[in-house]
Amino acid sequence: MNVAQAICQALVKEGVRVAAGITGQSIGHLADALSLAPEVALFYTRQERTAVDICDGYARVSGVPGVVFTDAGPAAANAMGGLVNSWGDSTPLLFIAGHNGRFDAASRQVKEIPFTELFAPVCKWTAVIQDASQVAAIMRRAFMQLRTGRSGPVVLGMPYDLSSMPAGDFDYQPVSAHPAVRSAADPRSVEAAVTMLAAAKRPYVYAGAGVLASGATAELVELAELLSLPVATTLNGKSAFPEAHPLALGVGATSGTGMVNHFLGKADLLLSVGSSLSTTLASCAIPAGKTMIQCPTDERDLNAEYALDHAIIGDAKLVLRQLIDEAKRQLREGARPGGTEVAGEVRSVKQAWLKEWMPKLTSNETPLNPYRVVWDLNATLDRPNSMVTHDSGNVRDQLVPFFEATTPRSYLGWGNSTPLGFSLGVTLGAKLAQPEKMCVNVLGDTAFGMCGMDFETAVRERIPILTVLINNSAMGGYEKYLAYSAERYRTKYLTGNYLKVAEGLGFSCERVEQPGEIVPALQRAVRVVAAGHQALVEFITKEEYDFSRAI
């Protein structure tokens, strides 16, 4: 057994079932070993970043890290765009890159890069394996990092000359053979938080991706119902709380619902669970004057951008259960009063907000209004049995408020780093994790240009997905920053027949230009995907400048 085969054995024992990348001289031994492992499904992509995106999507949905592999040097660097997004969104994946020979490094060899210096800022931990005797310890440490605390990618370098060396007497004891390590909160902190919640007149809950990562939706619903708490989510946390629930406010991010604006504006106390509360596109600004309670898993998030009144550290699922038990102890007589009134207020505000937007959501204009496409997609899909995701830019801001996510992971929200084109790879990974689901990515024409060649990957690897392409022939949204961008950078004059590209790569394609054709075309595409093929529906739309902005 050589070192590459030993690493492969460790990966299999740790439960790895998906690997994606592009082989090359320095990583070839590991790619060969993975290809011969019957437990691992191996996927070759057209660009390295898509391999990261596939493993990211698989990990988000399954909770099990995928493994990315690339050649050394520029190939490893090409994965950086995906890695940055996984780091920003705290997604666990393992990236194993080829590396120059141990005695060739630091001498300006072909494909040489400053490996640890390059990747250290965008991963939980990085190391270069320098000797066969280190393999077991480094692999255990890598998976311990992937399974504890705040999630994120781990990056390992494997020198070419080491990969074919004998591994010796290799006996690997996997970390995953033991339960994942989770920490609950200090009971005194929990008691104080419940006392503050019970005393608040208008409490508000803001849930992040940590709720999804810990599988805490049921606990969040129970706490909300017990204490009559309206619940909003960050973009990354969308679907952590069922958006059809009477206490659901939807998403508060760069775009959001009218319910978020109404309830957040009036709230006197905010409880954040599973969110860093960073001021990014994935969250909205918190107005001053709120009593703030934050519960992340990472202490570095505390008092980072907002001054807190109280803090709790711990896993979202464990802490929410502690809050529920303590609330029952303090209340003694049952649920906090006012639940019916809060739900009625949510319903009233939601009806008014939707009424305001209904002219766009049901518009019959041509070119199509993108909000009509979103509204009809929401009505057409079997949402509990689907997984939908946005891409960056306008399609995100138009889709997020109005697509209703009813079950955990029925919508994959992302966006602390917002790389264009990510939606394709994450959808492929999500489909690998839950092949019974209808997996849909919604992207714009600019994003298509970033990931288009990997439509061929979906076809070649037989991963049936549905792509909804919103084509407004523009890279929109930048005029608010650069008034001259349309003329100087030609961002409003994008051209090309994307349908022919996708069709040439093997997708079943259809173009829609009339409002009445939206639903029938989507229904036909759903049937194509259900039959095991790939489908793309292109909608020719206008540029839409109105957005449902959160505070």
C-alpha distance (Angstrom), angle and dihedral (degrees) to the residues before:
residue distance angle dihedral
M1 . . .
N2 3.81 . .
V3 3.81 126.2 .
A4 3.81 93.9 -95.9
Q5 3.80 90.7 52.7
A6 3.80 90.5 47.5
I7 3.80 90.4 53.3
C8 3.80 89.6 49.4
Q9 3.80 90.3 50.9
A10 3.80 90.1 51.6
L11 3.81 91.2 49.7
V12 3.80 92.1 52.0
K13 3.81 91.7 48.6
E14 3.80 89.3 51.0
G15 3.80 89.9 57.2
V16 3.82 99.3 -104.8
R17 3.80 109.0 161.5
V18 3.82 103.3 162.8
A19 3.80 129.6 54.7
A20 3.80 127.8 171.1
G21 3.76 136.0 179.9
I22 3.78 147.0 90.4
T23 3.79 120.8 -75.8
G24 3.78 126.8 -132.8
Q25 3.77 141.4 159.8
S26 3.80 97.9 -72.4
I27 3.82 96.1 43.8
G28 3.80 98.6 33.2
H29 3.80 96.3 103.4
L30 3.80 92.0 55.4
A31 3.81 92.8 44.2
D32 3.81 88.9 51.6
A33 3.79 91.7 50.1
L34 3.81 92.1 48.8
S35 3.80 91.6 48.8
L36 3.80 90.0 56.3
A37 3.81 95.0 48.1
P38 3.83 107.0 98.1
E39 3.81 91.3 -158.4
V40 3.83 93.8 60.6
A41 3.81 125.2 74.1
L42 3.80 106.1 -147.9
F43 3.81 122.0 -154.7
Y44 3.80 127.6 -170.2
T45 3.80 116.4 -154.4
R46 3.79 134.6 -163.3
Q47 3.80 93.2 -122.3
E48 3.78 131.8 22.1
R49 3.80 95.6 -122.5
T50 3.79 91.6 61.7
A51 3.80 89.5 55.6
V52 3.81 88.7 58.3
D53 3.80 90.5 46.7
I54 3.82 92.2 52.1
C55 3.79 92.1 51.3
D56 3.81 89.8 45.1
G57 3.80 92.1 54.2
Y58 3.78 91.8 45.6
A59 3.81 91.5 51.1
R60 3.81 94.2 46.3
V61 3.78 91.6 55.6
S62 3.81 102.9 33.1
G63 3.80 100.6 31.4
V64 3.82 88.1 -133.6
P65 3.83 118.0 113.9
G66 3.77 117.8 -116.3
V67 3.80 120.3 -146.4
V68 3.80 122.9 -121.5
F69 3.80 119.5 -161.1
T70 3.80 129.8 -172.3
D71 3.77 140.7 161.4
A72 3.79 119.8 -97.7
G73 3.78 129.4 -81.6
P74 3.80 117.6 2.9
A75 3.81 91.8 14.0
A76 3.80 90.2 58.3
A77 3.80 90.5 44.3
N78 3.82 89.9 52.2
A79 3.80 87.9 65.0
M80 3.79 91.6 59.5
G81 3.83 95.9 92.9
G82 3.79 91.2 58.5
L83 3.79 93.7 40.0
V84 3.80 91.9 53.8
N85 3.80 89.8 54.6
S86 3.81 92.8 48.5
W87 3.79 89.4 49.1
G88 3.80 92.5 48.5
D89 3.81 92.2 48.6
S90 3.84 94.9 40.7
T91 3.80 96.3 -120.9
P92 3.83 118.0 165.1
L93 3.80 114.1 -127.5
L94 3.79 135.3 138.7
F95 3.80 118.9 -128.3
I96 3.82 114.9 -164.9
A97 3.79 112.1 -174.0
G98 3.74 131.2 -174.2
H99 3.78 114.7 -109.1
N100 3.79 136.8 -164.5
G101 3.78 116.6 -91.3
R102 3.79 113.8 -76.1
F103 3.79 93.7 -110.7
D104 3.80 95.1 39.6
A105 3.79 96.9 59.5
A106 3.79 122.0 105.5
S107 3.79 91.5 27.0
R108 3.80 100.5 92.4
Q109 3.80 95.4 -101.7
V110 3.79 123.8 173.8
K111 3.85 110.5 -73.8
E112 3.79 92.5 7.4
I113 3.80 117.6 152.2
P114 3.83 131.9 169.5
F115 3.79 89.7 -99.4
T116 3.79 106.9 -172.8
E117 3.80 92.9 33.8
L118 3.80 90.4 53.8
F119 3.81 98.8 47.2
A120 3.81 103.6 29.9
P121 3.83 95.1 85.3
V122 3.84 92.8 55.1
C123 3.79 104.2 43.8
K124 3.79 140.3 54.9
W125 3.79 92.9 -118.2
T126 3.79 138.0 -6.3
A127 3.80 133.7 -170.4
V128 3.79 141.7 161.1
I129 3.81 114.6 -131.0
Q130 3.78 105.4 -127.1
D131 3.81 102.8 175.8
A132 3.79 139.1 23.1
S133 3.79 89.9 -118.8
Q134 3.82 89.8 63.8
V135 3.80 98.4 57.0
A136 3.80 99.6 90.5
A137 3.80 94.9 44.4
I138 3.80 94.0 46.0
M139 3.81 93.2 47.4
R140 3.82 91.7 49.7
R141 3.77 91.0 48.5
A142 3.80 91.0 48.3
F143 3.79 93.1 53.4
M144 3.78 92.5 43.5
Q145 3.81 87.3 57.0
L146 3.81 90.0 48.7
R147 3.81 93.3 50.7
T148 3.81 103.4 43.1
G149 3.80 137.9 64.3
R150 3.76 120.7 -16.5
S151 3.79 108.9 -0.8
G152 3.76 125.9 -121.8
P153 3.81 143.1 137.2
V154 3.79 124.7 -65.6
V155 3.83 120.1 -150.7
L156 3.81 126.0 -154.5
G157 3.79 129.5 -178.4
M158 3.81 120.3 -148.1
P159 3.82 115.3 -162.9
Y160 3.77 113.5 -134.4
D161 3.80 95.5 -127.9
L162 3.81 91.5 51.0
S163 3.80 97.6 50.3
S164 3.83 94.3 72.2
M165 3.81 96.6 41.1
P166 3.83 119.7 109.3
A167 3.80 111.7 -89.1
G168 3.78 93.0 -148.0
D169 3.78 120.8 -150.2
F170 3.81 96.9 -8.3
D171 3.78 115.1 -172.1
Y172 3.81 111.1 165.7
Q173 3.81 122.3 -165.3
P174 3.83 107.5 -163.7
V175 3.79 123.1 -133.6
S176 3.81 90.6 -145.3
A177 3.79 90.8 65.8
H178 3.80 85.5 80.2
P179 3.82 128.7 60.1
A180 3.79 116.2 -88.6
V181 3.79 113.2 -94.9
R182 3.80 113.1 -111.1
S183 3.78 130.2 171.6
A184 3.79 127.7 -145.6
A185 3.81 124.4 -153.0
D186 3.79 133.6 -95.0
P187 3.85 104.4 -86.1
R188 3.79 90.6 -135.2
S189 3.81 90.4 57.0
V190 3.79 90.1 49.6
E191 3.81 92.2 49.7
A192 3.80 91.6 50.8
A193 3.81 92.4 47.8
V194 3.81 93.0 52.5
T195 3.81 90.9 48.0
M196 3.81 89.0 53.7
L197 3.82 92.4 46.7
A198 3.78 92.9 49.2
A199 3.80 91.7 50.0
A200 3.82 95.6 48.0
K201 3.79 117.6 103.1
R202 3.81 96.3 -154.4
P203 3.84 110.0 17.9
Y204 3.79 120.3 -179.4
V205 3.82 130.7 -164.6
Y206 3.80 122.9 -146.6
A207 3.82 111.5 -168.2
G208 3.78 125.3 -165.4
A209 3.79 139.7 -169.3
G210 3.80 90.5 -75.9
V211 3.80 88.3 75.8
L212 3.81 89.9 57.8
A213 3.80 93.7 42.8
S214 3.80 92.0 54.2
G215 3.82 95.0 41.5
A216 3.79 91.3 -119.7
T217 3.82 102.9 144.6
A218 3.81 94.5 111.3
E219 3.80 91.3 51.2
L220 3.80 92.0 47.4
V221 3.81 91.1 51.9
E222 3.80 91.5 47.7
L223 3.81 93.0 50.7
A224 3.82 92.2 46.5
E225 3.79 92.2 51.4
L226 3.80 93.1 44.2
L227 3.81 94.7 51.8
S228 3.85 99.1 27.5
L229 3.79 92.2 -117.2
P230 3.82 123.0 169.7
V231 3.80 108.4 -137.4
A232 3.80 129.8 -149.6
T233 3.79 126.9 176.0
T234 3.75 137.4 -147.4
L235 3.79 117.4 -115.7
N236 3.82 90.5 -99.6
G237 3.80 89.3 47.5
K238 3.81 95.7 51.7
S239 3.83 109.0 135.0
A240 3.83 92.3 24.7
F241 3.82 86.4 107.6
P242 3.84 117.9 34.9
E243 3.79 105.8 -106.3
A244 3.82 92.8 -148.8
H245 3.82 90.0 60.9
P246 3.84 114.9 113.0
L247 3.84 90.3 -120.3
A248 3.83 95.6 46.8
L249 3.79 117.3 117.9
G250 3.80 97.7 178.9
V251 3.79 125.8 -136.5
G252 3.77 128.5 -18.0
A253 3.81 107.1 -165.9
T254 3.80 136.4 106.2
S255 3.79 82.5 -38.6
G256 3.77 124.7 20.1
T257 3.74 148.0 152.8
G258 3.77 131.6 -70.2
M259 3.80 88.5 -117.4
V260 3.80 91.2 62.3
N261 3.78 91.8 52.6
H262 3.79 92.6 47.5
F263 3.80 99.0 46.6
L264 3.81 98.4 35.6
G265 3.78 90.7 50.1
K266 3.80 91.8 54.3
A267 3.82 98.7 36.7
D268 3.79 118.7 117.7
L269 3.84 94.8 -171.2
L270 3.79 131.1 32.3
L271 3.81 124.0 -162.0
S272 3.81 112.6 -164.8
V273 3.82 116.6 -164.0
G274 3.80 123.9 -175.8
S275 3.80 94.9 -5.0
S276 3.79 132.5 111.9
L277 3.83 89.9 -148.0
S278 3.80 88.8 -136.5
T279 3.78 114.9 163.1
T280 3.80 97.6 -117.3
L281 3.79 135.1 126.4
A282 3.82 86.4 -85.8
S283 3.80 94.3 65.5
C284 3.77 139.5 33.8
A285 3.78 129.5 -123.1
I286 3.81 116.7 -91.5
P287 3.82 111.8 -132.7
A288 3.78 117.1 -123.0
G289 3.78 121.1 -99.1
K290 3.81 99.2 49.4
T291 3.78 123.6 128.2
M292 3.81 102.3 -121.8
I293 3.81 129.7 -148.3
Q294 3.79 116.7 175.7
C295 3.81 128.8 -170.4
P296 3.84 114.0 -175.4
T297 3.80 129.4 150.4
D298 3.81 92.4 -127.6
E299 3.80 118.9 67.5
R300 3.81 89.7 -153.8
D301 3.81 88.4 73.5
L302 3.80 93.5 61.3
N303 3.82 117.3 105.8
A304 3.80 88.2 -7.8
E305 3.80 101.2 130.6
Y306 3.81 102.2 -6.9
A307 3.79 130.1 46.8
L308 3.79 106.7 -118.5
D309 3.77 129.7 -144.0
H310 3.80 92.9 -162.1
A311 3.80 137.1 6.2
I312 3.80 135.9 -159.5
I313 3.80 124.5 -173.9
G314 3.78 120.1 -155.6
D315 3.77 150.9 86.6
A316 3.82 110.5 -53.6
K317 3.82 95.6 -127.2
L318 3.80 94.2 49.0
V319 3.79 94.8 43.1
L320 3.80 93.9 47.3
R321 3.80 89.2 52.4
Q322 3.81 89.0 50.7
L323 3.81 90.2 50.3
I324 3.81 91.1 50.0
D325 3.80 93.4 49.9
E326 3.78 92.6 46.3
A327 3.81 92.1 47.0
K328 3.78 90.6 53.1
R329 3.81 89.5 49.2
Q330 3.80 93.4 49.7
L331 3.80 97.3 41.8
R332 3.81 96.2 42.0
E333 3.79 91.3 171.3
G334 3.78 97.0 67.7
A335 3.79 134.8 -97.6
R336 3.78 124.7 6.5
P337 3.82 107.9 -95.0
G338 3.77 121.6 -108.7
G339 3.79 102.1 53.9
T340 3.80 94.8 127.1
E341 3.78 92.3 48.8
V342 3.82 92.9 49.1
A343 3.80 92.3 48.8
G344 3.79 90.4 48.3
E345 3.79 91.1 51.5
V346 3.83 90.7 49.7
R347 3.80 90.5 50.8
S348 3.81 93.2 48.2
V349 3.81 94.4 48.6
K350 3.81 91.4 45.5
Q351 3.80 92.4 52.0
A352 3.80 91.4 50.4
W353 3.80 92.7 47.2
L354 3.81 93.4 49.1
K355 3.80 91.2 46.4
E356 3.80 88.9 55.9
W357 3.81 91.5 52.2
M358 3.80 99.0 37.8
P359 3.84 94.7 94.9
K360 3.81 88.9 62.8
L361 3.81 95.9 36.8
T362 3.81 91.1 54.8
S363 3.80 98.2 29.9
N364 3.81 118.8 149.6
E365 3.79 94.7 -162.9
T366 3.79 125.6 125.8
P367 2.94 131.1 -109.5
L368 3.77 82.3 48.7
N369 3.77 121.4 -100.6
P370 3.83 106.6 -121.2
Y371 3.81 89.6 -137.4
R372 3.82 89.0 63.3
V373 3.81 88.8 55.4
V374 3.82 90.9 50.3
W375 3.81 92.6 47.8
D376 3.79 93.4 49.1
L377 3.82 92.2 45.3
N378 3.81 88.7 52.7
A379 3.81 90.0 51.9
T380 3.81 96.4 43.4
L381 3.79 103.7 49.5
D382 3.78 124.8 79.4
R383 3.79 88.0 -122.2
P384 3.83 100.9 -166.0
N385 3.80 88.1 54.6
S386 3.80 96.2 43.3
M387 3.79 137.0 77.3
V388 3.79 115.2 -150.7
T389 3.78 130.0 -176.7
H390 3.79 136.9 179.4
D391 3.76 131.2 -138.2
S392 3.79 125.5 -134.4
G393 3.76 126.3 -70.5
N394 3.78 129.8 18.2
V395 3.81 95.7 -8.3
R396 3.80 89.0 60.4
D397 3.80 94.0 49.2
Q398 3.80 92.0 47.0
L399 3.81 97.6 43.8
V400 3.81 102.6 41.5
P401 3.83 101.2 65.6
F402 3.80 97.0 42.6
F403 3.81 105.8 36.9
E404 3.80 105.3 87.4
A405 3.81 114.9 -141.6
T406 3.80 110.3 -157.8
T407 3.82 103.3 175.8
P408 3.82 134.9 34.0
R409 3.81 112.3 -77.1
S410 3.80 92.6 5.7
Y411 3.80 81.4 120.5
L412 3.81 122.7 34.8
G413 3.78 107.1 -150.5
W414 3.80 118.6 -170.4
G415 3.74 138.6 152.7
N416 3.79 123.2 123.0
S417 3.82 86.6 124.9
T418 3.84 99.7 17.1
P419 3.83 103.0 -156.8
L420 3.79 112.0 -170.9
G421 3.80 112.6 -115.8
F422 3.81 97.0 26.7
S423 3.81 93.0 118.3
L424 3.81 94.4 74.5
G425 3.80 96.9 55.3
V426 3.80 95.5 41.1
T427 3.81 89.7 51.5
L428 3.80 91.6 51.1
G429 3.80 89.7 50.7
A430 3.79 92.4 46.7
K431 3.81 90.2 52.5
L432 3.80 90.1 52.1
A433 3.81 89.5 52.6
Q434 3.82 95.5 46.9
P435 3.82 108.8 17.7
E436 3.81 92.1 173.9
K437 3.83 91.7 65.8
M438 3.81 127.0 88.8
C439 3.81 100.8 -118.4
V440 3.81 116.5 -157.6
N441 3.79 132.4 179.8
V442 3.79 121.9 -166.4
L443 3.79 114.3 -156.3
G444 3.77 140.9 160.9
D445 3.77 130.5 -122.2
T446 3.82 92.7 -99.1
A447 3.80 91.6 53.1
F448 3.82 89.7 49.3
G449 3.79 87.4 62.2
M450 3.80 90.4 57.3
C451 3.81 98.0 52.3
G452 3.81 107.1 15.0
M453 3.81 99.3 117.7
D454 3.79 91.4 58.7
F455 3.79 90.0 67.0
E456 3.80 80.9 82.8
T457 3.82 88.3 56.8
A458 3.80 90.3 58.0
V459 3.81 90.8 51.8
R460 3.80 96.9 42.9
E461 3.80 92.9 46.3
R462 3.83 91.1 44.0
I463 3.80 96.5 -124.3
P464 3.83 107.1 154.4
I465 3.82 112.4 -146.3
L466 3.80 137.8 151.9
T467 3.80 119.7 -125.3
V468 3.80 120.8 -163.0
L469 3.80 109.9 -160.3
I470 3.81 117.3 -160.9
N471 3.80 103.8 -160.7
N472 3.79 115.4 -170.1
S473 3.83 94.4 150.7
A474 3.79 91.3 -120.9
M475 3.77 143.4 92.2
G476 3.76 91.8 -128.5
G477 3.75 136.5 -161.4
Y478 3.78 100.9 39.1
E479 3.76 97.0 98.3
K480 3.80 88.3 82.2
Y481 3.82 87.6 64.6
L482 3.81 101.5 29.9
A483 3.78 114.8 28.3
Y484 3.81 90.4 -170.1
S485 3.81 97.0 47.8
A486 3.80 95.7 104.8
E487 3.78 94.1 61.4
R488 3.80 102.3 27.6
Y489 3.80 96.4 46.0
R490 3.82 98.7 22.9
T491 3.80 90.1 -129.5
K492 3.80 92.5 150.6
Y493 3.77 95.4 55.6
L494 3.79 105.4 63.1
T495 3.79 112.3 153.2
G496 3.77 139.4 -176.8
N497 3.77 141.4 102.5
Y498 3.79 102.3 -99.9
L499 3.77 91.2 175.6
K500 3.78 91.0 64.2
V501 3.80 91.3 47.7
A502 3.81 93.8 52.1
E503 3.79 91.1 41.8
G504 3.78 90.9 51.0
L505 3.80 89.4 52.7
G506 3.81 92.0 53.5
F507 3.80 107.3 -91.9
S508 3.80 123.4 134.6
C509 3.79 102.2 -120.1
E510 3.79 139.6 -166.5
R511 3.81 133.2 175.7
V512 3.81 121.6 -144.1
E513 3.80 124.8 -163.2
Q514 3.83 103.6 156.2
P515 3.84 125.2 70.4
G516 3.79 93.8 -131.8
E517 3.81 90.5 57.7
I518 3.82 96.1 57.5
V519 3.80 99.7 85.8
P520 3.84 97.0 39.6
A521 3.81 90.8 49.9
L522 3.81 91.8 49.3
Q523 3.79 90.9 48.3
R524 3.81 91.1 51.8
A525 3.80 90.9 48.6
V526 3.81 91.9 49.6
R527 3.81 89.3 54.2
V528 3.81 90.8 50.4
V529 3.80 91.7 52.4
A530 3.81 92.5 44.1
A531 3.81 86.9 56.3
G532 3.80 89.7 58.1
H533 3.81 102.4 -96.4
Q534 3.80 137.0 109.5
A535 3.79 122.9 -103.6
L536 3.80 136.6 -172.0
V537 3.79 125.7 -169.5
E538 3.80 115.3 -166.7
F539 3.80 117.4 -156.2
I540 3.80 117.3 -161.9
T541 3.80 103.5 -142.7
K542 3.76 141.6 171.5
E543 3.76 122.6 -114.4
E544 3.79 107.6 -92.4
Y545 3.79 116.5 -153.9
D546 3.81 99.8 -178.7
F547 3.78 119.7 91.2
S548 3.77 134.3 176.9
R549 3.77 95.7 -118.8
A550 3.79 124.0 -161.0
I551 3.78 121.1 -138.5
